[in-house]
């Protein structure tokens, strides 16, 4: 990381962000947490066990063990939990990361959440998403594929999935091209607030400094990009402060770039490890939207949304005391056989009985959900055409999926028919 241009104290020592990210977000003793989810669900939709602990991981939200923990694994129970923010509060996220990321939408509940979300949502209208698709996303996809195409082989994770969403987010913020490498590194460091707090705090300050010039230049200007909209937004007559704006932008990094990075890699993994489904998609590219939905159901990038219980309550016929920590498991809900028959099967023609919950539900449903879906679909469409005869490299180790809080792949080494850039 080259941060010599940022006038702060010397950065902390170099680290392996991938290793640290896995340590914080649920590296487990098993690569496949789904049998555990099924075991839990056999006892009921809500169980008084901690998914992380049972899988041999650290529960970042309860690292000191002071709270009673309940895991929510049934589809209906997960939806019910996420629909009642007055009882199941997102404030738990503020405890963990507000000192690094500032106060943002992921840490507050209605009515404050409703007012602030209404402002940010104006940047994610269908028209704006379509504009980003044509002006930012497709050109960046083409640029990345041009660099990959002549070689006939690549790591589709490291060379494409890991880069594209961060490049798009960087462009959405209208930051200078010379800042991109630093932006990518800083963005990842800010997510390490539990395992590497010094790194996270330093990176958060450096990222705020990088964003400040753009905020200053956008004050009093007319525009519908994210920064200009926030720089000129008002809440009950008061303009958002710089820190409030930076906090919103910091939220878009994990909510947009990191989630889409993982979702894109998991989609490629699903198709590459199911050649029959990949062949079907080649024959019927109109199935791409359904393929994206199915891949995000089959493997969820961020599969658990913690909530803090504000009062004694009952969910799934289980009594839960105030102060408890509940873990709505989106990944388990997406494999509830009542809604998704034969849920372990990856089937791009699947017709589920309800929407997938990969992006959450109700008040806190992901603001950039349609952007993420569109970005993954556009990338998939371009890769199928631009990298003909795409397949896993038979000479490389098989890729692995890992993690529970954050799901990802260790690599996606592929081969294809080379062609000019």
Secondary structure, 3 states (H helix, E strand, C coil): CCCCCCCCCCCCCCCCHHHHHHHHCCCCCCCCCHHHHHHHHHHCCEECCCHHHHCCCCCHHHCCCCCCEEEECCHHHHHHHHCCCCCEECCHHHHHHHHHHCCCHHHCCCCHHHHHHHHHHHHHCHHHHHHHHHHHHHHHHHHHHHHHHCCCEEECHHHHHHHHHHHHHHHHCCCCHHHHHHHHHHHHHCCCCCCCHHHHHHHHHHHHHHHHHHHHHHCCCCCCCHHHHHHCCEECCEECCHHHHHHHHHHHHHHHHHHHHHHHHHHHHHHHCCHHHHHHHHHCHHHHHHHHHHHHHHCCCECEEEEEECCCEEECCEEECCCCEEEEEHHHHCCCCCCCCCCCCCCCCCCCCCCCCCCCCHHHCCCCHHHHHHHHHHHHHHHHHHCCCCEECCCCCCCCEECCCECEECCCEEECCCCCC
